[in-house]
């Protein structure tokens, strides 16, 4: 860490990692940098740069049906993921430090990503290494806004992120960029808490996120064969990879705490409600046959869940 002046300081570092598998050694020097400049007592700007290597891959299935995301390691034929990220933020506080706010932009590039080949899935008997495309590229970028109140009986924060996350493989989606399964255009979090006294406090959280991107049939047609035009089968047309969105995810949680200081410990009763308005958030979507053709069905988990918790703190 270098302090150039009272206003300017920076942190330089390098992380070195080696991953060895099947007589293959993946060595990566990962430089890191962050800097901060104080404009005045209330305003500052920050920037950072980082290179990273990840020796695990998240292999995702973005088609309809049960989600089968799995973590798989780098091998002699599957290289570790590489990434580079830059970020820039401006930060301030006002009302005598009672409120803090920040705005941050970032851009990240990724290499050596993997994905299932067209038509392949977790259930292929040949194993995951023969079912994937390698050498993929990725990019993620966006803007984050953050407002926080730390002091007083009522505290909390509001966060909003506008972001994009895309992937590109030579043999997928005709070699064009397409949205990643977990590309989330809008992400909102609101967290509030209020202390009525030292014995009673209440907290509430609301979160919202754009639905996952999935590859969903856009149309279907019949296949005919022979002089009599005998129908062989119906064929689904899927269009571009991950061109459909699931329903957005959102929920509201609320809880109240009752504290009491005993002689040797502090006890807390907590009454909470998860997903208070019983939102049916999507877990996965599947196609169901009906008289009118294929119908999309949504499967949801975790409805409204009340809980009672008793805690002891020594």
C-alpha beads as a LAMMPS data file, in Angstrom:
LAMMPS data file: protein, C-alpha beads

314 atoms
313 bonds

1 atom types
1 bond types

-500.0 500.0 xlo xhi
-500.0 500.0 ylo yhi
-500.0 500.0 zlo zhi

Masses

1 110.0

Atoms # bond

1 1 1 0.000 0.000 0.000
2 1 1 1.381 3.382 -1.029
3 1 1 0.186 6.692 0.372
4 1 1 1.173 9.373 -2.113
5 1 1 -0.518 12.176 -0.163
6 1 1 -3.324 12.787 2.288
7 1 1 -5.754 12.611 -0.627
8 1 1 -4.276 9.886 -2.811
9 1 1 -3.394 6.315 -1.903
10 1 1 -3.153 3.067 -3.857
11 1 1 -2.775 -0.645 -3.291
12 1 1 -0.718 -2.857 -5.609
13 1 1 -0.533 -6.629 -5.421
14 1 1 -0.045 -9.837 -7.307
15 1 1 -1.609 -13.225 -6.649
16 1 1 0.111 -16.304 -8.025
17 1 1 -1.684 -19.610 -8.427
18 1 1 -0.809 -22.970 -9.925
19 1 1 -3.332 -25.715 -10.613
20 1 1 -1.942 -29.145 -11.469
21 1 1 -4.050 -31.913 -13.031
22 1 1 -3.047 -34.953 -15.095
23 1 1 0.504 -33.640 -15.553
24 1 1 -0.811 -30.274 -16.758
25 1 1 0.236 -27.205 -14.779
26 1 1 -1.812 -24.046 -15.146
27 1 1 0.245 -21.141 -13.783
28 1 1 -1.281 -17.682 -13.592
29 1 1 0.111 -14.385 -12.331
30 1 1 -2.856 -12.276 -11.265
31 1 1 -2.039 -8.581 -10.754
32 1 1 -4.378 -6.448 -8.660
33 1 1 -4.645 -2.682 -8.232
34 1 1 -6.965 -0.313 -6.378
35 1 1 -6.747 3.414 -5.834
36 1 1 -8.635 6.117 -3.959
37 1 1 -8.582 9.894 -4.305
38 1 1 -10.299 12.238 -1.813
39 1 1 -11.822 15.188 -3.642
40 1 1 -12.845 16.774 -0.332
41 1 1 -14.120 15.609 3.042
42 1 1 -17.391 14.389 1.519
43 1 1 -16.466 13.131 -1.964
44 1 1 -14.046 10.469 -3.210
45 1 1 -13.366 8.484 -6.346
46 1 1 -12.072 4.912 -6.525
47 1 1 -10.824 2.647 -9.279
48 1 1 -9.599 -0.938 -9.462
49 1 1 -8.209 -3.543 -11.846
50 1 1 -7.914 -7.293 -11.295
51 1 1 -6.935 -10.382 -13.251
52 1 1 -8.229 -13.725 -11.960
53 1 1 -8.067 -17.430 -12.702
54 1 1 -10.811 -19.804 -11.585
55 1 1 -10.137 -23.524 -11.650
56 1 1 -13.823 -24.471 -11.391
57 1 1 -16.449 -24.029 -14.096
58 1 1 -20.192 -23.631 -13.542
59 1 1 -21.770 -25.809 -16.236
60 1 1 -25.327 -24.579 -16.677
61 1 1 -28.325 -26.032 -18.452
62 1 1 -30.486 -23.239 -19.883
63 1 1 -33.110 -25.393 -21.599
64 1 1 -36.591 -26.109 -20.271
65 1 1 -36.925 -28.718 -17.551
66 1 1 -35.228 -29.432 -14.258
67 1 1 -32.158 -27.189 -13.715
68 1 1 -28.965 -29.226 -13.543
69 1 1 -26.199 -26.730 -12.845
70 1 1 -23.003 -28.453 -11.708
71 1 1 -19.485 -27.377 -10.788
72 1 1 -16.737 -29.142 -12.755
73 1 1 -12.944 -28.766 -12.488
74 1 1 -10.361 -27.777 -15.050
75 1 1 -8.729 -30.819 -16.674
76 1 1 -5.990 -31.491 -19.210
77 1 1 -8.522 -30.712 -21.983
78 1 1 -10.519 -28.005 -20.179
79 1 1 -8.489 -24.948 -19.255
80 1 1 -9.274 -22.788 -16.180
81 1 1 -11.373 -19.672 -16.654
82 1 1 -9.559 -16.336 -17.009
83 1 1 -11.002 -12.903 -16.331
84 1 1 -10.044 -9.237 -16.291
85 1 1 -12.144 -6.574 -14.591
86 1 1 -11.964 -2.806 -14.266
87 1 1 -14.213 -0.733 -12.003
88 1 1 -14.658 2.950 -11.272
89 1 1 -16.802 4.508 -8.531
90 1 1 -17.660 7.854 -7.031
91 1 1 -18.661 7.995 -3.361
92 1 1 -20.095 10.654 -1.085
93 1 1 -21.743 11.231 2.273
94 1 1 -24.103 14.023 3.290
95 1 1 -26.288 15.224 6.170
96 1 1 -23.219 15.137 8.441
97 1 1 -22.352 11.592 7.428
98 1 1 -25.795 10.171 8.149
99 1 1 -26.253 9.093 4.519
100 1 1 -23.722 7.451 2.215
101 1 1 -24.124 7.065 -1.532
102 1 1 -22.058 5.559 -4.322
103 1 1 -22.222 4.948 -8.058
104 1 1 -19.972 2.312 -9.613
105 1 1 -19.448 1.119 -13.162
106 1 1 -17.599 -2.053 -14.116
107 1 1 -16.536 -4.034 -17.187
108 1 1 -15.331 -7.639 -17.111
109 1 1 -14.038 -9.922 -19.862
110 1 1 -13.733 -13.710 -19.566
111 1 1 -11.938 -16.403 -21.593
112 1 1 -11.801 -20.211 -21.682
113 1 1 -15.449 -20.612 -20.677
114 1 1 -17.406 -23.817 -21.265
115 1 1 -21.007 -24.626 -22.144
116 1 1 -23.063 -27.615 -23.194
117 1 1 -23.028 -28.369 -26.908
118 1 1 -26.255 -27.885 -28.827
119 1 1 -28.548 -30.769 -27.847
120 1 1 -26.332 -31.989 -24.991
121 1 1 -27.226 -32.037 -21.309
122 1 1 -26.285 -33.310 -17.870
123 1 1 -27.902 -36.677 -18.638
124 1 1 -25.583 -37.637 -21.529
125 1 1 -24.029 -41.017 -20.784
126 1 1 -20.700 -40.079 -22.412
127 1 1 -19.750 -37.734 -19.569
128 1 1 -19.568 -33.966 -19.284
129 1 1 -16.133 -33.499 -20.919
130 1 1 -17.377 -34.852 -24.257
131 1 1 -20.652 -32.877 -24.035
132 1 1 -19.238 -29.359 -23.865
133 1 1 -17.897 -26.571 -26.035
134 1 1 -14.657 -25.001 -24.804
135 1 1 -12.805 -21.766 -25.497
136 1 1 -15.818 -19.550 -24.932
137 1 1 -15.698 -15.812 -24.320
138 1 1 -17.729 -13.737 -21.886
139 1 1 -18.386 -10.122 -21.024
140 1 1 -20.175 -8.516 -18.097
141 1 1 -20.737 -4.823 -17.518
142 1 1 -23.097 -2.577 -15.662
143 1 1 -23.810 0.238 -13.241
144 1 1 -24.486 -0.058 -9.509
145 1 1 -26.213 2.581 -7.346
146 1 1 -26.122 2.359 -3.562
147 1 1 -27.628 4.498 -0.768
148 1 1 -27.143 3.662 2.921
149 1 1 -28.163 5.084 6.291
150 1 1 -26.049 3.763 9.176
151 1 1 -26.976 5.965 12.146
152 1 1 -30.124 6.465 14.183
153 1 1 -32.964 4.194 15.194
154 1 1 -33.926 3.617 11.569
155 1 1 -31.166 2.249 9.353
156 1 1 -30.973 0.466 6.026
157 1 1 -29.876 0.632 2.438
158 1 1 -31.164 0.625 -1.123
159 1 1 -29.207 -0.921 -3.971
160 1 1 -29.913 -1.035 -7.706
161 1 1 -27.851 -2.711 -10.428
162 1 1 -28.319 -2.442 -14.197
163 1 1 -26.160 -5.099 -15.834
164 1 1 -25.472 -7.282 -18.870
165 1 1 -23.730 -10.670 -19.013
166 1 1 -23.148 -12.358 -22.393
167 1 1 -21.383 -15.431 -23.795
168 1 1 -19.919 -16.353 -27.187
169 1 1 -18.886 -19.750 -28.604
170 1 1 -17.899 -20.607 -32.170
171 1 1 -20.392 -23.482 -32.435
172 1 1 -23.298 -22.047 -30.416
173 1 1 -25.879 -19.525 -31.629
174 1 1 -24.064 -19.272 -34.982
175 1 1 -21.035 -17.777 -33.263
176 1 1 -22.979 -14.697 -32.104
177 1 1 -23.151 -13.213 -28.604
178 1 1 -26.104 -14.372 -26.508
179 1 1 -27.319 -13.666 -22.929
180 1 1 -25.904 -15.849 -20.164
181 1 1 -28.430 -17.858 -18.164
182 1 1 -27.855 -15.624 -15.114
183 1 1 -27.848 -12.371 -17.044
184 1 1 -29.935 -10.167 -14.763
185 1 1 -30.834 -6.845 -16.320
186 1 1 -32.349 -5.291 -13.188
187 1 1 -31.540 -6.119 -9.579
188 1 1 -33.084 -4.208 -6.657
189 1 1 -32.605 -4.654 -2.896
190 1 1 -34.256 -2.612 -0.143
191 1 1 -33.315 -3.360 3.475
192 1 1 -34.746 -1.440 6.464
193 1 1 -34.559 -1.907 10.226
194 1 1 -35.945 0.105 13.123
195 1 1 -35.120 -0.164 16.817
196 1 1 -38.082 0.751 19.010
197 1 1 -35.888 0.234 22.078
198 1 1 -33.003 -1.905 23.285
199 1 1 -35.493 -4.750 23.647
200 1 1 -37.482 -4.628 20.403
201 1 1 -36.432 -4.089 16.782
202 1 1 -37.967 -4.907 13.422
203 1 1 -36.461 -5.547 10.002
204 1 1 -37.801 -5.858 6.463
205 1 1 -36.277 -6.780 3.096
206 1 1 -37.598 -6.591 -0.466
207 1 1 -35.655 -7.968 -3.423
208 1 1 -36.367 -7.976 -7.157
209 1 1 -34.482 -9.520 -10.062
210 1 1 -35.057 -10.008 -13.771
211 1 1 -35.861 -13.636 -14.596
212 1 1 -33.248 -16.085 -15.881
213 1 1 -32.634 -16.370 -19.619
214 1 1 -33.666 -19.758 -21.048
215 1 1 -33.780 -21.452 -24.438
216 1 1 -37.462 -22.047 -25.114
217 1 1 -39.291 -23.329 -28.230
218 1 1 -40.495 -20.428 -30.354
219 1 1 -42.555 -22.598 -32.756
220 1 1 -43.053 -26.190 -33.902
221 1 1 -43.817 -27.835 -37.215
222 1 1 -44.528 -31.285 -38.618
223 1 1 -42.044 -33.448 -40.444
224 1 1 -43.461 -35.382 -43.426
225 1 1 -41.928 -38.203 -45.436
226 1 1 -42.879 -40.391 -48.427
227 1 1 -45.434 -40.107 -51.206
228 1 1 -48.353 -40.214 -48.815
229 1 1 -46.882 -37.340 -46.804
230 1 1 -47.015 -39.413 -43.656
231 1 1 -46.318 -37.322 -40.582
232 1 1 -43.180 -38.554 -38.864
233 1 1 -42.874 -36.234 -35.870
234 1 1 -43.238 -32.651 -34.645
235 1 1 -40.055 -30.598 -34.540
236 1 1 -39.501 -27.685 -32.158
237 1 1 -37.834 -24.514 -33.377
238 1 1 -35.892 -22.858 -30.548
239 1 1 -34.471 -19.732 -32.185
240 1 1 -31.496 -18.003 -30.584
241 1 1 -29.846 -19.328 -27.416
242 1 1 -31.415 -17.932 -24.213
243 1 1 -33.842 -15.683 -26.086
244 1 1 -36.714 -16.197 -23.580
245 1 1 -37.008 -14.880 -20.025
246 1 1 -38.582 -16.578 -17.041
247 1 1 -40.864 -14.514 -14.821
248 1 1 -39.051 -12.025 -12.563
249 1 1 -38.085 -12.993 -9.012
250 1 1 -39.241 -10.862 -6.098
251 1 1 -40.245 -11.361 -2.474
252 1 1 -40.782 -9.503 0.812
253 1 1 -39.415 -10.715 4.174
254 1 1 -40.175 -9.232 7.581
255 1 1 -39.136 -10.100 11.115
256 1 1 -39.271 -8.776 14.673
257 1 1 -36.791 -9.421 17.504
258 1 1 -37.425 -9.393 21.247
259 1 1 -34.192 -9.081 23.260
260 1 1 -33.590 -9.522 26.965
261 1 1 -30.328 -9.364 28.865
262 1 1 -30.010 -12.126 31.470
263 1 1 -27.277 -12.399 34.073
264 1 1 -25.004 -14.662 32.024
265 1 1 -26.393 -14.418 28.514
266 1 1 -28.607 -12.455 26.148
267 1 1 -31.661 -14.178 24.725
268 1 1 -33.591 -13.214 21.586
269 1 1 -36.951 -14.359 20.307
270 1 1 -37.369 -13.828 16.547
271 1 1 -40.661 -13.984 14.655
272 1 1 -40.182 -13.858 10.877
273 1 1 -42.139 -14.316 7.678
274 1 1 -40.297 -15.313 4.486
275 1 1 -41.988 -14.369 1.197
276 1 1 -44.741 -12.563 3.068
277 1 1 -47.045 -12.010 0.071
278 1 1 -46.568 -15.629 -1.107
279 1 1 -45.008 -14.854 -4.475
280 1 1 -44.777 -17.907 -6.776
281 1 1 -41.225 -17.358 -7.955
282 1 1 -40.024 -19.520 -10.860
283 1 1 -37.636 -22.386 -10.098
284 1 1 -37.850 -23.945 -13.550
285 1 1 -40.209 -24.205 -16.526
286 1 1 -41.202 -27.323 -18.446
287 1 1 -43.388 -28.156 -21.441
288 1 1 -46.600 -30.105 -20.883
289 1 1 -48.671 -31.786 -23.569
290 1 1 -52.306 -30.737 -23.840
291 1 1 -55.106 -30.897 -26.405
292 1 1 -54.013 -27.508 -27.707
293 1 1 -50.350 -28.469 -28.032
294 1 1 -47.408 -27.756 -25.770
295 1 1 -48.128 -25.623 -22.721
296 1 1 -45.444 -24.009 -20.549
297 1 1 -45.715 -24.852 -16.853
298 1 1 -43.847 -23.101 -14.063
299 1 1 -42.585 -24.885 -10.964
300 1 1 -42.132 -22.753 -7.831
301 1 1 -40.503 -23.407 -4.470
302 1 1 -40.610 -21.790 -1.030
303 1 1 -44.041 -20.183 -0.561
304 1 1 -44.800 -18.008 2.472
305 1 1 -42.841 -19.495 5.415
306 1 1 -43.313 -18.218 9.006
307 1 1 -40.563 -19.061 11.511
308 1 1 -39.939 -18.751 15.235
309 1 1 -36.346 -18.709 16.471
310 1 1 -34.856 -18.642 19.957
311 1 1 -31.245 -17.488 20.285
312 1 1 -28.845 -17.392 23.234
313 1 1 -25.702 -15.268 23.101
314 1 1 -23.081 -15.894 25.785

Bonds

1 1 1 2
2 1 2 3
3 1 3 4
4 1 4 5
5 1 5 6
6 1 6 7
7 1 7 8
8 1 8 9
9 1 9 10
10 1 10 11
11 1 11 12
12 1 12 13
13 1 13 14
14 1 14 15
15 1 15 16
16 1 16 17
17 1 17 18
18 1 18 19
19 1 19 20
20 1 20 21
21 1 21 22
22 1 22 23
23 1 23 24
24 1 24 25
25 1 25 26
26 1 26 27
27 1 27 28
28 1 28 29
29 1 29 30
30 1 30 31
31 1 31 32
32 1 32 33
33 1 33 34
34 1 34 35
35 1 35 36
36 1 36 37
37 1 37 38
38 1 38 39
39 1 39 40
40 1 40 41
41 1 41 42
42 1 42 43
43 1 43 44
44 1 44 45
45 1 45 46
46 1 46 47
47 1 47 48
48 1 48 49
49 1 49 50
50 1 50 51
51 1 51 52
52 1 52 53
53 1 53 54
54 1 54 55
55 1 55 56
56 1 56 57
57 1 57 58
58 1 58 59
59 1 59 60
60 1 60 61
61 1 61 62
62 1 62 63
63 1 63 64
64 1 64 65
65 1 65 66
66 1 66 67
67 1 67 68
68 1 68 69
69 1 69 70
70 1 70 71
71 1 71 72
72 1 72 73
73 1 73 74
74 1 74 75
75 1 75 76
76 1 76 77
77 1 77 78
78 1 78 79
79 1 79 80
80 1 80 81
81 1 81 82
82 1 82 83
83 1 83 84
84 1 84 85
85 1 85 86
86 1 86 87
87 1 87 88
88 1 88 89
89 1 89 90
90 1 90 91
91 1 91 92
92 1 92 93
93 1 93 94
94 1 94 95
95 1 95 96
96 1 96 97
97 1 97 98
98 1 98 99
99 1 99 100
100 1 100 101
101 1 101 102
102 1 102 103
103 1 103 104
104 1 104 105
105 1 105 106
106 1 106 107
107 1 107 108
108 1 108 109
109 1 109 110
110 1 110 111
111 1 111 112
112 1 112 113
113 1 113 114
114 1 114 115
115 1 115 116
116 1 116 117
117 1 117 118
118 1 118 119
119 1 119 120
120 1 120 121
121 1 121 122
122 1 122 123
123 1 123 124
124 1 124 125
125 1 125 126
126 1 126 127
127 1 127 128
128 1 128 129
129 1 129 130
130 1 130 131
131 1 131 132
132 1 132 133
133 1 133 134
134 1 134 135
135 1 135 136
136 1 136 137
137 1 137 138
138 1 138 139
139 1 139 140
140 1 140 141
141 1 141 142
142 1 142 143
143 1 143 144
144 1 144 145
145 1 145 146
146 1 146 147
147 1 147 148
148 1 148 149
149 1 149 150
150 1 150 151
151 1 151 152
152 1 152 153
153 1 153 154
154 1 154 155
155 1 155 156
156 1 156 157
157 1 157 158
158 1 158 159
159 1 159 160
160 1 160 161
161 1 161 162
162 1 162 163
163 1 163 164
164 1 164 165
165 1 165 166
166 1 166 167
167 1 167 168
168 1 168 169
169 1 169 170
170 1 170 171
171 1 171 172
172 1 172 173
173 1 173 174
174 1 174 175
175 1 175 176
176 1 176 177
177 1 177 178
178 1 178 179
179 1 179 180
180 1 180 181
181 1 181 182
182 1 182 183
183 1 183 184
184 1 184 185
185 1 185 186
186 1 186 187
187 1 187 188
188 1 188 189
189 1 189 190
190 1 190 191
191 1 191 192
192 1 192 193
193 1 193 194
194 1 194 195
195 1 195 196
196 1 196 197
197 1 197 198
198 1 198 199
199 1 199 200
200 1 200 201
201 1 201 202
202 1 202 203
203 1 203 204
204 1 204 205
205 1 205 206
206 1 206 207
207 1 207 208
208 1 208 209
209 1 209 210
210 1 210 211
211 1 211 212
212 1 212 213
213 1 213 214
214 1 214 215
215 1 215 216
216 1 216 217
217 1 217 218
218 1 218 219
219 1 219 220
220 1 220 221
221 1 221 222
222 1 222 223
223 1 223 224
224 1 224 225
225 1 225 226
226 1 226 227
227 1 227 228
228 1 228 229
229 1 229 230
230 1 230 231
231 1 231 232
232 1 232 233
233 1 233 234
234 1 234 235
235 1 235 236
236 1 236 237
237 1 237 238
238 1 238 239
239 1 239 240
240 1 240 241
241 1 241 242
242 1 242 243
243 1 243 244
244 1 244 245
245 1 245 246
246 1 246 247
247 1 247 248
248 1 248 249
249 1 249 250
250 1 250 251
251 1 251 252
252 1 252 253
253 1 253 254
254 1 254 255
255 1 255 256
256 1 256 257
257 1 257 258
258 1 258 259
259 1 259 260
260 1 260 261
261 1 261 262
262 1 262 263
263 1 263 264
264 1 264 265
265 1 265 266
266 1 266 267
267 1 267 268
268 1 268 269
269 1 269 270
270 1 270 271
271 1 271 272
272 1 272 273
273 1 273 274
274 1 274 275
275 1 275 276
276 1 276 277
277 1 277 278
278 1 278 279
279 1 279 280
280 1 280 281
281 1 281 282
282 1 282 283
283 1 283 284
284 1 284 285
285 1 285 286
286 1 286 287
287 1 287 288
288 1 288 289
289 1 289 290
290 1 290 291
291 1 291 292
292 1 292 293
293 1 293 294
294 1 294 295
295 1 295 296
296 1 296 297
297 1 297 298
298 1 298 299
299 1 299 300
300 1 300 301
301 1 301 302
302 1 302 303
303 1 303 304
304 1 304 305
305 1 305 306
306 1 306 307
307 1 307 308
308 1 308 309
309 1 309 310
310 1 310 311
311 1 311 312
312 1 312 313
313 1 313 314
